[in-house]
Amino acid sequence: MGHLSTHVLDLMHGCPAAGMRVQLQLINGNTITTVKTVTLNADGRTDGGPLLDAAGMSAGRYRLVFSVAKYFQERGVTLPSPPFIDEVPIDFGIADAAGHYHVPLLVSPWAYSTYRGS
């Protein structure tokens, strides 16, 4: 059974990015549709299951948009204006709707990294 999940770690504070806003978007040619907007829980993950469950999975191009600057500002971090990293968009493809796709983000106000997790 396929599904899509995410997990965000705040490298500046050494903890999950609780409270970060994340948008899941479907990219179809020049059209971008927001599928879901979530706020990450205390573990830096989504509440109520994956971003896409088996019924919602389909092959295609997607984007996750992580509201990084807003998250750090809400944690009391003073950022320059404009912030060095505002939002982090990660474009990725789902080739196999029955597959497990996990997109983690490791982030600070100055850098980020991602990979296909397990």
CNS distance restraints for C-alpha pairs under 8 A (distance, minus, plus):
assign (resid   1 and name CA) (resid  54 and name CA) 5.42 0.50 0.50
assign (resid   1 and name CA) (resid  98 and name CA) 5.23 0.50 0.50
assign (resid   1 and name CA) (resid  99 and name CA) 6.80 0.50 0.50
assign (resid   1 and name CA) (resid 100 and name CA) 7.60 0.50 0.50
assign (resid   2 and name CA) (resid  53 and name CA) 6.59 0.50 0.50
assign (resid   2 and name CA) (resid  54 and name CA) 4.77 0.50 0.50
assign (resid   2 and name CA) (resid  57 and name CA) 6.58 0.50 0.50
assign (resid   2 and name CA) (resid  97 and name CA) 5.74 0.50 0.50
assign (resid   2 and name CA) (resid  98 and name CA) 3.92 0.50 0.50
assign (resid   2 and name CA) (resid  99 and name CA) 4.41 0.50 0.50
assign (resid   2 and name CA) (resid 100 and name CA) 4.99 0.50 0.50
assign (resid   2 and name CA) (resid 101 and name CA) 7.63 0.50 0.50
assign (resid   3 and name CA) (resid  50 and name CA) 6.43 0.50 0.50
assign (resid   3 and name CA) (resid  51 and name CA) 7.47 0.50 0.50
assign (resid   3 and name CA) (resid  52 and name CA) 5.31 0.50 0.50
assign (resid   3 and name CA) (resid  53 and name CA) 4.59 0.50 0.50
assign (resid   3 and name CA) (resid  54 and name CA) 5.37 0.50 0.50
assign (resid   3 and name CA) (resid  57 and name CA) 6.33 0.50 0.50
assign (resid   3 and name CA) (resid  97 and name CA) 7.70 0.50 0.50
assign (resid   3 and name CA) (resid  98 and name CA) 7.35 0.50 0.50
assign (resid   3 and name CA) (resid  99 and name CA) 6.65 0.50 0.50
assign (resid   3 and name CA) (resid 100 and name CA) 5.09 0.50 0.50
assign (resid   3 and name CA) (resid 101 and name CA) 6.18 0.50 0.50
assign (resid   4 and name CA) (resid  50 and name CA) 5.72 0.50 0.50
assign (resid   4 and name CA) (resid  51 and name CA) 5.45 0.50 0.50
assign (resid   4 and name CA) (resid  52 and name CA) 4.96 0.50 0.50
assign (resid   4 and name CA) (resid  53 and name CA) 6.69 0.50 0.50
assign (resid   4 and name CA) (resid  57 and name CA) 7.66 0.50 0.50
assign (resid   4 and name CA) (resid 100 and name CA) 6.20 0.50 0.50
assign (resid   4 and name CA) (resid 101 and name CA) 4.76 0.50 0.50
assign (resid   4 and name CA) (resid 102 and name CA) 5.68 0.50 0.50
assign (resid   4 and name CA) (resid 103 and name CA) 7.76 0.50 0.50
assign (resid   5 and name CA) (resid  45 and name CA) 7.97 0.50 0.50
assign (resid   5 and name CA) (resid  46 and name CA) 7.71 0.50 0.50
assign (resid   5 and name CA) (resid  50 and name CA) 4.87 0.50 0.50
assign (resid   5 and name CA) (resid  51 and name CA) 5.38 0.50 0.50
assign (resid   5 and name CA) (resid  52 and name CA) 7.14 0.50 0.50
assign (resid   5 and name CA) (resid 101 and name CA) 6.43 0.50 0.50
assign (resid   5 and name CA) (resid 102 and name CA) 4.74 0.50 0.50
assign (resid   5 and name CA) (resid 103 and name CA) 6.33 0.50 0.50
assign (resid   6 and name CA) (resid  45 and name CA) 6.22 0.50 0.50
assign (resid   6 and name CA) (resid  46 and name CA) 7.33 0.50 0.50
assign (resid   6 and name CA) (resid  50 and name CA) 7.78 0.50 0.50
assign (resid   6 and name CA) (resid  51 and name CA) 7.56 0.50 0.50
assign (resid   6 and name CA) (resid 102 and name CA) 5.47 0.50 0.50
assign (resid   6 and name CA) (resid 103 and name CA) 4.78 0.50 0.50
assign (resid   6 and name CA) (resid 104 and name CA) 5.09 0.50 0.50
assign (resid   6 and name CA) (resid 105 and name CA) 7.59 0.50 0.50
assign (resid   7 and name CA) (resid  16 and name CA) 7.98 0.50 0.50
assign (resid   7 and name CA) (resid  43 and name CA) 8.00 0.50 0.50
assign (resid   7 and name CA) (resid  44 and name CA) 5.43 0.50 0.50
assign (resid   7 and name CA) (resid  45 and name CA) 4.84 0.50 0.50
assign (resid   7 and name CA) (resid  46 and name CA) 7.75 0.50 0.50
assign (resid   7 and name CA) (resid 102 and name CA) 7.96 0.50 0.50
assign (resid   7 and name CA) (resid 103 and name CA) 6.91 0.50 0.50
assign (resid   7 and name CA) (resid 104 and name CA) 4.67 0.50 0.50
assign (resid   7 and name CA) (resid 105 and name CA) 6.30 0.50 0.50
assign (resid   8 and name CA) (resid  16 and name CA) 6.00 0.50 0.50
assign (resid   8 and name CA) (resid  17 and name CA) 5.50 0.50 0.50
assign (resid   8 and name CA) (resid  44 and name CA) 5.13 0.50 0.50
assign (resid   8 and name CA) (resid  45 and name CA) 6.85 0.50 0.50
assign (resid   8 and name CA) (resid 104 and name CA) 5.74 0.50 0.50
assign (resid   8 and name CA) (resid 105 and name CA) 4.73 0.50 0.50
assign (resid   8 and name CA) (resid 106 and name CA) 5.88 0.50 0.50
assign (resid   8 and name CA) (resid 107 and name CA) 7.41 0.50 0.50
assign (resid   9 and name CA) (resid  14 and name CA) 7.31 0.50 0.50
assign (resid   9 and name CA) (resid  15 and name CA) 5.87 0.50 0.50
assign (resid   9 and name CA) (resid  16 and name CA) 4.36 0.50 0.50
assign (resid   9 and name CA) (resid  17 and name CA) 5.27 0.50 0.50
assign (resid   9 and name CA) (resid  44 and name CA) 6.56 0.50 0.50
assign (resid   9 and name CA) (resid 105 and name CA) 6.38 0.50 0.50
assign (resid   9 and name CA) (resid 106 and name CA) 4.94 0.50 0.50
assign (resid   9 and name CA) (resid 107 and name CA) 6.32 0.50 0.50
assign (resid  10 and name CA) (resid  14 and name CA) 5.70 0.50 0.50
assign (resid  10 and name CA) (resid  15 and name CA) 5.31 0.50 0.50
assign (resid  10 and name CA) (resid  16 and name CA) 5.53 0.50 0.50
assign (resid  10 and name CA) (resid  17 and name CA) 5.11 0.50 0.50
assign (resid  10 and name CA) (resid 106 and name CA) 6.34 0.50 0.50
assign (resid  10 and name CA) (resid 107 and name CA) 5.37 0.50 0.50
assign (resid  10 and name CA) (resid 108 and name CA) 6.03 0.50 0.50
assign (resid  11 and name CA) (resid  15 and name CA) 6.81 0.50 0.50
assign (resid  11 and name CA) (resid 106 and name CA) 6.44 0.50 0.50
assign (resid  11 and name CA) (resid 107 and name CA) 5.62 0.50 0.50
assign (resid  11 and name CA) (resid 108 and name CA) 5.38 0.50 0.50
assign (resid  12 and name CA) (resid 107 and name CA) 7.61 0.50 0.50
assign (resid  12 and name CA) (resid 108 and name CA) 5.26 0.50 0.50
assign (resid  12 and name CA) (resid 109 and name CA) 7.61 0.50 0.50
assign (resid  16 and name CA) (resid  42 and name CA) 6.76 0.50 0.50
assign (resid  16 and name CA) (resid  43 and name CA) 5.39 0.50 0.50
assign (resid  16 and name CA) (resid  44 and name CA) 4.55 0.50 0.50
assign (resid  17 and name CA) (resid  40 and name CA) 7.05 0.50 0.50
assign (resid  17 and name CA) (resid  41 and name CA) 7.99 0.50 0.50
assign (resid  17 and name CA) (resid  42 and name CA) 7.39 0.50 0.50
assign (resid  17 and name CA) (resid  43 and name CA) 7.35 0.50 0.50
assign (resid  17 and name CA) (resid  44 and name CA) 4.77 0.50 0.50
assign (resid  17 and name CA) (resid  71 and name CA) 7.83 0.50 0.50
assign (resid  18 and name CA) (resid  39 and name CA) 7.81 0.50 0.50
assign (resid  18 and name CA) (resid  40 and name CA) 5.31 0.50 0.50
assign (resid  18 and name CA) (resid  41 and name CA) 5.07 0.50 0.50
assign (resid  18 and name CA) (resid  42 and name CA) 4.59 0.50 0.50
assign (resid  18 and name CA) (resid  43 and name CA) 6.34 0.50 0.50
assign (resid  18 and name CA) (resid  44 and name CA) 4.87 0.50 0.50
assign (resid  18 and name CA) (resid  45 and name CA) 7.83 0.50 0.50
assign (resid  19 and name CA) (resid  39 and name CA) 5.43 0.50 0.50
assign (resid  19 and name CA) (resid  40 and name CA) 5.05 0.50 0.50
assign (resid  19 and name CA) (resid  41 and name CA) 6.16 0.50 0.50
assign (resid  19 and name CA) (resid  42 and name CA) 7.35 0.50 0.50
assign (resid  19 and name CA) (resid  44 and name CA) 7.60 0.50 0.50
assign (resid  19 and name CA) (resid  71 and name CA) 6.99 0.50 0.50
assign (resid  20 and name CA) (resid  39 and name CA) 5.50 0.50 0.50
assign (resid  20 and name CA) (resid  40 and name CA) 5.40 0.50 0.50
assign (resid  20 and name CA) (resid  44 and name CA) 7.73 0.50 0.50
assign (resid  20 and name CA) (resid  66 and name CA) 7.24 0.50 0.50
assign (resid  20 and name CA) (resid  67 and name CA) 6.36 0.50 0.50
assign (resid  20 and name CA) (resid  68 and name CA) 7.11 0.50 0.50
assign (resid  20 and name CA) (resid  70 and name CA) 7.88 0.50 0.50
assign (resid  20 and name CA) (resid  71 and name CA) 5.32 0.50 0.50
assign (resid  21 and name CA) (resid  37 and name CA) 7.13 0.50 0.50
assign (resid  21 and name CA) (resid  38 and name CA) 5.75 0.50 0.50
assign (resid  21 and name CA) (resid  39 and name CA) 4.46 0.50 0.50
assign (resid  21 and name CA) (resid  40 and name CA) 6.45 0.50 0.50
assign (resid  21 and name CA) (resid  66 and name CA) 6.19 0.50 0.50
assign (resid  21 and name CA) (resid  67 and name CA) 5.49 0.50 0.50
assign (resid  21 and name CA) (resid  71 and name CA) 7.58 0.50 0.50
assign (resid  22 and name CA) (resid  37 and name CA) 5.72 0.50 0.50
assign (resid  22 and name CA) (resid  38 and name CA) 5.36 0.50 0.50
assign (resid  22 and name CA) (resid  39 and name CA) 6.25 0.50 0.50
assign (resid  22 and name CA) (resid  40 and name CA) 7.50 0.50 0.50
assign (resid  22 and name CA) (resid  64 and name CA) 6.70 0.50 0.50
assign (resid  22 and name CA) (resid  65 and name CA) 5.54 0.50 0.50
assign (resid  22 and name CA) (resid  66 and name CA) 4.68 0.50 0.50
assign (resid  22 and name CA) (resid  67 and name CA) 6.32 0.50 0.50
assign (resid  23 and name CA) (resid  34 and name CA) 6.82 0.50 0.50
assign (resid  23 and name CA) (resid  35 and name CA) 7.61 0.50 0.50
assign (resid  23 and name CA) (resid  36 and name CA) 5.83 0.50 0.50
assign (resid  23 and name CA) (resid  37 and name CA) 4.36 0.50 0.50
assign (resid  23 and name CA) (resid  38 and name CA) 6.45 0.50 0.50
assign (resid  23 and name CA) (resid  63 and name CA) 7.98 0.50 0.50
assign (resid  23 and name CA) (resid  64 and name CA) 5.60 0.50 0.50
assign (resid  23 and name CA) (resid  65 and name CA) 5.07 0.50 0.50
assign (resid  23 and name CA) (resid  66 and name CA) 6.72 0.50 0.50
assign (resid  24 and name CA) (resid  34 and name CA) 5.93 0.50 0.50
assign (resid  24 and name CA) (resid  35 and name CA) 5.54 0.50 0.50
assign (resid  24 and name CA) (resid  36 and name CA) 5.20 0.50 0.50
assign (resid  24 and name CA) (resid  37 and name CA) 6.28 0.50 0.50
assign (resid  24 and name CA) (resid  51 and name CA) 7.60 0.50 0.50
assign (resid  24 and name CA) (resid  62 and name CA) 7.21 0.50 0.50
assign (resid  24 and name CA) (resid  63 and name CA) 5.90 0.50 0.50
assign (resid  24 and name CA) (resid  64 and name CA) 4.74 0.50 0.50
assign (resid  24 and name CA) (resid  65 and name CA) 6.63 0.50 0.50
assign (resid  25 and name CA) (resid  32 and name CA) 6.35 0.50 0.50
assign (resid  25 and name CA) (resid  33 and name CA) 5.36 0.50 0.50
assign (resid  25 and name CA) (resid  34 and name CA) 4.25 0.50 0.50
assign (resid  25 and name CA) (resid  35 and name CA) 5.29 0.50 0.50
assign (resid  25 and name CA) (resid  36 and name CA) 7.14 0.50 0.50
assign (resid  25 and name CA) (resid  62 and name CA) 5.61 0.50 0.50
assign (resid  25 and name CA) (resid  63 and name CA) 5.02 0.50 0.50
assign (resid  25 and name CA) (resid  64 and name CA) 6.28 0.50 0.50
assign (resid  25 and name CA) (resid  65 and name CA) 7.89 0.50 0.50
assign (resid  26 and name CA) (resid  32 and name CA) 5.67 0.50 0.50
assign (resid  26 and name CA) (resid  33 and name CA) 5.20 0.50 0.50
assign (resid  26 and name CA) (resid  34 and name CA) 6.38 0.50 0.50
assign (resid  26 and name CA) (resid  35 and name CA) 6.54 0.50 0.50
assign (resid  26 and name CA) (resid  60 and name CA) 7.65 0.50 0.50
assign (resid  26 and name CA) (resid  61 and name CA) 6.23 0.50 0.50
assign (resid  26 and name CA) (resid  62 and name CA) 4.61 0.50 0.50
assign (resid  26 and name CA) (resid  63 and name CA) 6.43 0.50 0.50
assign (resid  27 and name CA) (resid  31 and name CA) 5.97 0.50 0.50
assign (resid  27 and name CA) (resid  32 and name CA) 4.67 0.50 0.50
assign (resid  27 and name CA) (resid  33 and name CA) 6.65 0.50 0.50
assign (resid  27 and name CA) (resid  60 and name CA) 7.54 0.50 0.50
assign (resid  27 and name CA) (resid  61 and name CA) 5.25 0.50 0.50
assign (resid  27 and name CA) (resid  62 and name CA) 5.38 0.50 0.50
assign (resid  27 and name CA) (resid  63 and name CA) 7.05 0.50 0.50
assign (resid  28 and name CA) (resid  32 and name CA) 6.30 0.50 0.50
assign (resid  28 and name CA) (resid  60 and name CA) 7.77 0.50 0.50
assign (resid  28 and name CA) (resid  61 and name CA) 6.96 0.50 0.50
assign (resid  36 and name CA) (resid  51 and name CA) 7.50 0.50 0.50
assign (resid  38 and name CA) (resid  46 and name CA) 6.87 0.50 0.50
assign (resid  39 and name CA) (resid  46 and name CA) 6.93 0.50 0.50
assign (resid  40 and name CA) (resid  44 and name CA) 5.06 0.50 0.50
assign (resid  40 and name CA) (resid  45 and name CA) 5.02 0.50 0.50
assign (resid  40 and name CA) (resid  46 and name CA) 5.07 0.50 0.50
assign (resid  40 and name CA) (resid  47 and name CA) 7.13 0.50 0.50
assign (resid  41 and name CA) (resid  45 and name CA) 5.47 0.50 0.50
assign (resid  41 and name CA) (resid  46 and name CA) 5.97 0.50 0.50
assign (resid  41 and name CA) (resid  47 and name CA) 6.28 0.50 0.50
assign (resid  46 and name CA) (resid  50 and name CA) 6.56 0.50 0.50
assign (resid  46 and name CA) (resid  51 and name CA) 7.14 0.50 0.50
assign (resid  49 and name CA) (resid  53 and name CA) 7.56 0.50 0.50
assign (resid  52 and name CA) (resid  56 and name CA) 5.32 0.50 0.50
assign (resid  52 and name CA) (resid  57 and name CA) 5.81 0.50 0.50
assign (resid  53 and name CA) (resid  57 and name CA) 6.12 0.50 0.50
assign (resid  54 and name CA) (resid  97 and name CA) 7.65 0.50 0.50
assign (resid  54 and name CA) (resid  98 and name CA) 7.07 0.50 0.50
assign (resid  57 and name CA) (resid  97 and name CA) 5.24 0.50 0.50
assign (resid  57 and name CA) (resid  98 and name CA) 7.49 0.50 0.50
assign (resid  58 and name CA) (resid  94 and name CA) 7.18 0.50 0.50
assign (resid  58 and name CA) (resid  96 and name CA) 7.60 0.50 0.50
assign (resid  58 and name CA) (resid  97 and name CA) 4.85 0.50 0.50
assign (resid  59 and name CA) (resid  93 and name CA) 7.39 0.50 0.50
assign (resid  59 and name CA) (resid  94 and name CA) 4.85 0.50 0.50
assign (resid  59 and name CA) (resid  95 and name CA) 5.02 0.50 0.50
assign (resid  59 and name CA) (resid  96 and name CA) 5.97 0.50 0.50
assign (resid  59 and name CA) (resid  97 and name CA) 5.36 0.50 0.50
assign (resid  60 and name CA) (resid  93 and name CA) 5.70 0.50 0.50
assign (resid  60 and name CA) (resid  94 and name CA) 5.33 0.50 0.50
assign (resid  60 and name CA) (resid  95 and name CA) 6.60 0.50 0.50
assign (resid  61 and name CA) (resid  91 and name CA) 7.21 0.50 0.50
assign (resid  61 and name CA) (resid  92 and name CA) 5.93 0.50 0.50
assign (resid  61 and name CA) (resid  93 and name CA) 4.47 0.50 0.50
assign (resid  61 and name CA) (resid  94 and name CA) 6.39 0.50 0.50
assign (resid  62 and name CA) (resid  91 and name CA) 5.73 0.50 0.50
assign (resid  62 and name CA) (resid  92 and name CA) 5.45 0.50 0.50
assign (resid  62 and name CA) (resid  93 and name CA) 5.96 0.50 0.50
assign (resid  62 and name CA) (resid  94 and name CA) 7.53 0.50 0.50
assign (resid  63 and name CA) (resid  89 and name CA) 6.38 0.50 0.50
assign (resid  63 and name CA) (resid  90 and name CA) 5.35 0.50 0.50
assign (resid  63 and name CA) (resid  91 and name CA) 4.30 0.50 0.50
assign (resid  63 and name CA) (resid  92 and name CA) 6.20 0.50 0.50
assign (resid  64 and name CA) (resid  88 and name CA) 7.92 0.50 0.50
assign (resid  64 and name CA) (resid  89 and name CA) 5.59 0.50 0.50
assign (resid  64 and name CA) (resid  90 and name CA) 5.20 0.50 0.50
assign (resid  64 and name CA) (resid  91 and name CA) 6.63 0.50 0.50
assign (resid  65 and name CA) (resid  87 and name CA) 6.44 0.50 0.50
assign (resid  65 and name CA) (resid  88 and name CA) 5.55 0.50 0.50
assign (resid  65 and name CA) (resid  89 and name CA) 4.34 0.50 0.50
assign (resid  65 and name CA) (resid  90 and name CA) 6.46 0.50 0.50
assign (resid  66 and name CA) (resid  87 and name CA) 5.48 0.50 0.50
assign (resid  66 and name CA) (resid  88 and name CA) 5.05 0.50 0.50
assign (resid  66 and name CA) (resid  89 and name CA) 6.39 0.50 0.50
assign (resid  67 and name CA) (resid  71 and name CA) 6.32 0.50 0.50
assign (resid  67 and name CA) (resid  86 and name CA) 6.67 0.50 0.50
assign (resid  67 and name CA) (resid  87 and name CA) 4.76 0.50 0.50
assign (resid  67 and name CA) (resid  88 and name CA) 6.76 0.50 0.50
assign (resid  68 and name CA) (resid  72 and name CA) 6.39 0.50 0.50
assign (resid  68 and name CA) (resid  85 and name CA) 6.86 0.50 0.50
assign (resid  68 and name CA) (resid  86 and name CA) 5.64 0.50 0.50
assign (resid  68 and name CA) (resid  87 and name CA) 5.28 0.50 0.50
assign (resid  68 and name CA) (resid  88 and name CA) 6.70 0.50 0.50
assign (resid  68 and name CA) (resid 107 and name CA) 7.82 0.50 0.50
assign (resid  68 and name CA) (resid 109 and name CA) 7.30 0.50 0.50
assign (resid  69 and name CA) (resid  73 and name CA) 6.03 0.50 0.50
assign (resid  69 and name CA) (resid  79 and name CA) 7.71 0.50 0.50
assign (resid  69 and name CA) (resid  83 and name CA) 6.58 0.50 0.50
assign (resid  69 and name CA) (resid  85 and name CA) 6.31 0.50 0.50
assign (resid  69 and name CA) (resid  86 and name CA) 4.61 0.50 0.50
assign (resid  69 and name CA) (resid  87 and name CA) 6.61 0.50 0.50
assign (resid  69 and name CA) (resid 109 and name CA) 6.85 0.50 0.50
assign (resid  70 and name CA) (resid  74 and name CA) 6.08 0.50 0.50
assign (resid  70 and name CA) (resid  86 and name CA) 7.43 0.50 0.50
assign (resid  71 and name CA) (resid  75 and name CA) 6.43 0.50 0.50
assign (resid  72 and name CA) (resid  76 and name CA) 6.53 0.50 0.50
assign (resid  72 and name CA) (resid  77 and name CA) 5.43 0.50 0.50
assign (resid  72 and name CA) (resid 109 and name CA) 7.10 0.50 0.50
assign (resid  73 and name CA) (resid  77 and name CA) 5.05 0.50 0.50
assign (resid  73 and name CA) (resid  78 and name CA) 6.46 0.50 0.50
assign (resid  73 and name CA) (resid  79 and name CA) 7.05 0.50 0.50
assign (resid  79 and name CA) (resid  83 and name CA) 5.66 0.50 0.50
assign (resid  79 and name CA) (resid  84 and name CA) 7.89 0.50 0.50
assign (resid  79 and name CA) (resid 109 and name CA) 7.69 0.50 0.50
assign (resid  80 and name CA) (resid  84 and name CA) 7.08 0.50 0.50
assign (resid  82 and name CA) (resid  86 and name CA) 7.86 0.50 0.50
assign (resid  83 and name CA) (resid 109 and name CA) 7.90 0.50 0.50
assign (resid  84 and name CA) (resid 109 and name CA) 6.94 0.50 0.50
assign (resid  84 and name CA) (resid 110 and name CA) 6.41 0.50 0.50
assign (resid  85 and name CA) (resid 109 and name CA) 6.01 0.50 0.50
assign (resid  85 and name CA) (resid 110 and name CA) 6.40 0.50 0.50
assign (resid  85 and name CA) (resid 111 and name CA) 7.57 0.50 0.50
assign (resid  94 and name CA) (resid 101 and name CA) 7.58 0.50 0.50
assign (resid 100 and name CA) (resid 118 and name CA) 7.40 0.50 0.50
assign (resid 101 and name CA) (resid 116 and name CA) 6.95 0.50 0.50
assign (resid 101 and name CA) (resid 117 and name CA) 7.15 0.50 0.50
assign (resid 101 and name CA) (resid 118 and name CA) 7.24 0.50 0.50
assign (resid 102 and name CA) (resid 116 and name CA) 5.82 0.50 0.50
assign (resid 102 and name CA) (resid 117 and name CA) 4.87 0.50 0.50
assign (resid 102 and name CA) (resid 118 and name CA) 5.95 0.50 0.50
assign (resid 103 and name CA) (resid 114 and name CA) 6.86 0.50 0.50
assign (resid 103 and name CA) (resid 115 and name CA) 6.32 0.50 0.50
assign (resid 103 and name CA) (resid 116 and name CA) 5.43 0.50 0.50
assign (resid 103 and name CA) (resid 117 and name CA) 5.93 0.50 0.50
assign (resid 104 and name CA) (resid 114 and name CA) 5.68 0.50 0.50
assign (resid 104 and name CA) (resid 115 and name CA) 6.44 0.50 0.50
assign (resid 104 and name CA) (resid 116 and name CA) 7.18 0.50 0.50
assign (resid 104 and name CA) (resid 117 and name CA) 6.46 0.50 0.50
assign (resid 105 and name CA) (resid 112 and name CA) 6.92 0.50 0.50
assign (resid 105 and name CA) (resid 113 and name CA) 5.91 0.50 0.50
assign (resid 105 and name CA) (resid 114 and name CA) 4.87 0.50 0.50
assign (resid 105 and name CA) (resid 115 and name CA) 7.67 0.50 0.50
assign (resid 106 and name CA) (resid 112 and name CA) 5.43 0.50 0.50
assign (resid 106 and name CA) (resid 113 and name CA) 5.23 0.50 0.50
assign (resid 106 and name CA) (resid 114 and name CA) 6.39 0.50 0.50
assign (resid 107 and name CA) (resid 111 and name CA) 5.90 0.50 0.50
assign (resid 107 and name CA) (resid 112 and name CA) 4.28 0.50 0.50
assign (resid 107 and name CA) (resid 113 and name CA) 6.62 0.50 0.50
assign (resid 108 and name CA) (resid 112 and name CA) 6.32 0.50 0.50
